[in-house]
Amino acid sequence: MLYLLDANVLIDANRDYYPLGRVPEFWEWLIHMGKQELVKVPIEIYEEIREGNDDDGLTLWSKDSETETSLLLREESVATLVSHVIDNGYASDLTDDEVEQIGRDPFLIAYALASIKDRCVVTSEGSKPGRKRANRHIPDICKDLGISCCSAFEFTKQLNFNTNWEKSQ
């Protein structure tokens, strides 16, 4: 399974659970999992991290050549899949404001849709099935489109992250 990370997974991990300066093992593990082709971040999502503020070091970490080489998904988005996600996941008649509101999420979902049997979207967003149009959350869209989706905690559990991961290899 290839796990495709949403930007919020990295942002939340650094801010709340595994700060770069306090739990470097998590970030080393992510790079290792990227090298193993188990974890990737699509370019549209990766750019969100690179363009962020650098108050917490995450932007600088994302610009490191080893990080980028290991984690960046080396594929181009398929416009028809992105359109399919927007039309069938959000709404086929979104306004320009709504398209701006959903941001880059359709790209993330479209990369998973490109190989639906062996890709899983990882996001910090929770399910909110009552939400409509541009307010829909990634887990609900993935469910509707038959795409695997999990939380950051499920992801770390499935790939067995621990702070002694190098010794458990």
C-alpha positions as CSV (number, residue, x, y, z in Angstrom):
1,M,0.0,0.0,0.0
2,L,1.2,3.5,-0.9
3,Y,0.1,6.1,1.7
4,L,-0.4,9.6,0.3
5,L,-0.1,12.3,2.9
6,D,-2.3,15.4,3.2
7,A,-0.4,18.5,4.3
8,N,-2.3,18.6,7.5
9,V,-0.7,15.3,8.6
10,L,2.7,16.9,8.5
11,I,1.6,20.2,9.9
12,D,-0.3,18.6,12.8
13,A,2.5,16.1,13.5
14,N,5.0,18.9,13.9
15,R,2.8,21.2,15.8
16,D,1.1,18.8,18.2
17,Y,2.6,15.3,18.3
18,Y,6.1,14.9,16.9
19,P,7.8,18.3,16.8
20,L,10.9,18.2,14.6
21,G,13.2,19.3,17.4
22,R,11.8,16.9,20.0
23,V,10.9,13.7,18.1
24,P,13.3,13.6,15.2
25,E,12.7,9.8,14.9
26,F,9.3,10.4,13.4
27,W,10.7,12.6,10.6
28,E,13.6,10.2,10.0
29,W,11.0,7.3,9.9
30,L,8.9,9.3,7.3
31,I,12.0,9.7,5.1
32,H,12.8,6.0,5.4
33,M,9.2,5.0,4.5
34,G,9.4,7.3,1.5
35,K,12.6,5.6,0.3
36,Q,10.8,2.3,0.7
37,E,8.0,3.7,-1.6
38,L,5.4,3.3,1.2
39,V,4.8,7.0,1.8
40,K,4.6,9.9,-0.7
41,V,3.3,13.4,-0.9
42,P,1.9,14.7,-4.2
43,I,3.6,17.9,-5.5
44,E,0.4,20.0,-5.1
45,I,0.4,19.0,-1.4
46,Y,4.1,19.2,-1.0
47,E,4.0,22.8,-2.2
48,E,1.6,23.7,0.7
49,I,4.4,22.7,3.1
50,R,7.2,24.4,1.2
51,E,5.2,27.6,0.9
52,G,4.3,27.7,4.6
53,N,5.8,29.8,7.3
54,D,9.1,28.5,8.8
55,D,8.3,29.4,12.4
56,D,8.4,25.7,13.3
57,G,11.1,24.4,10.9
58,L,8.7,22.3,8.8
59,T,9.2,24.4,5.7
60,L,13.0,24.2,6.0
61,W,12.7,20.4,6.5
62,S,10.5,20.0,3.4
63,K,13.2,21.9,1.3
64,D,15.9,19.5,2.4
65,S,17.0,17.5,-0.7
66,E,16.8,14.1,1.1
67,T,13.3,14.8,2.3
68,E,12.1,15.9,-1.1
69,T,13.8,13.0,-2.9
70,S,12.3,10.5,-0.5
71,L,8.8,11.8,-0.1
72,L,7.8,13.6,-3.2
73,L,5.5,11.6,-5.5
74,R,7.0,11.7,-8.9
75,E,3.8,11.6,-11.0
76,E,1.8,14.2,-12.8
77,S,-1.9,14.7,-11.9
78,V,-4.4,13.4,-14.4
79,A,-6.9,16.2,-15.2
80,T,-9.8,13.9,-15.9
81,L,-9.3,12.2,-12.4
82,V,-9.2,15.6,-10.7
83,S,-12.3,16.6,-12.5
84,H,-14.0,13.3,-11.6
85,V,-13.1,14.0,-7.9
86,I,-14.5,17.5,-8.0
87,D,-17.7,16.6,-9.9
88,N,-18.5,13.4,-8.0
89,G,-17.0,14.2,-4.6
90,Y,-17.9,17.8,-4.2
91,A,-20.4,19.1,-6.9
92,S,-20.3,19.5,-10.6
93,D,-21.4,23.1,-10.5
94,L,-19.0,24.6,-7.9
95,T,-18.5,28.4,-8.0
96,D,-15.1,29.9,-8.3
97,D,-15.2,30.7,-4.6
98,E,-16.0,27.1,-3.8
99,V,-13.2,25.8,-6.0
100,E,-10.8,28.1,-4.2
101,Q,-12.2,26.9,-0.8
102,I,-11.5,23.2,-1.6
103,G,-7.9,24.0,-2.5
104,R,-5.6,21.2,-3.5
105,D,-7.5,18.3,-1.8
106,P,-9.0,17.0,-5.2
107,F,-5.4,16.4,-6.4
108,L,-4.6,14.3,-3.4
109,I,-7.7,12.2,-3.8
110,A,-7.1,11.9,-7.6
111,Y,-3.7,10.5,-7.1
112,A,-5.2,7.8,-4.9
113,L,-8.0,7.2,-7.5
114,A,-5.3,6.6,-10.2
115,S,-4.4,3.3,-8.5
116,I,-7.4,2.7,-6.2
117,K,-6.4,-0.8,-5.1
118,D,-3.0,0.0,-3.6
119,R,-3.2,3.6,-2.4
120,C,-4.6,5.2,0.7
121,V,-5.1,8.8,1.6
122,V,-3.9,9.9,5.0
123,T,-5.5,13.0,6.5
124,S,-6.1,14.7,9.8
125,E,-9.6,15.6,8.7
126,G,-12.4,13.8,10.4
127,S,-15.6,12.5,8.7
128,K,-18.4,15.0,8.5
129,P,-21.0,13.2,6.3
130,G,-23.6,16.0,6.6
131,R,-21.3,18.6,4.9
132,K,-22.2,19.5,1.3
133,R,-20.3,20.9,-1.7
134,A,-17.0,22.6,-0.9
135,N,-17.5,21.9,2.8
136,R,-17.0,18.2,2.4
137,H,-14.2,16.5,4.1
138,I,-11.6,14.2,2.5
139,P,-12.7,10.9,4.3
140,D,-16.3,11.3,3.1
141,I,-15.2,11.9,-0.5
142,C,-12.9,9.0,-0.4
143,K,-15.6,6.8,1.0
144,D,-18.0,7.9,-1.8
145,L,-15.4,7.2,-4.4
146,G,-14.3,3.9,-3.0
147,I,-10.8,5.1,-2.0
148,S,-9.0,3.9,1.1
149,C,-8.5,6.7,3.7
150,C,-7.1,6.7,7.2
151,S,-6.1,9.0,10.0
152,A,-2.6,9.9,10.8
153,F,-2.7,7.7,13.9
154,E,-4.0,4.7,11.9
155,F,-1.2,5.3,9.4
156,T,1.5,5.3,12.0
157,K,0.0,2.2,13.5
158,Q,-0.3,0.4,10.2
159,L,3.3,1.1,9.3
160,N,4.4,0.4,12.9
161,F,6.1,3.7,13.8
162,N,7.8,3.8,17.1
163,T,10.7,5.9,18.5
164,N,13.0,2.9,18.2
165,W,12.0,2.0,14.7
166,E,15.5,1.6,13.4
167,K,16.2,-1.2,15.8
168,S,12.9,-2.9,14.9
169,Q,13.9,-3.2,11.2
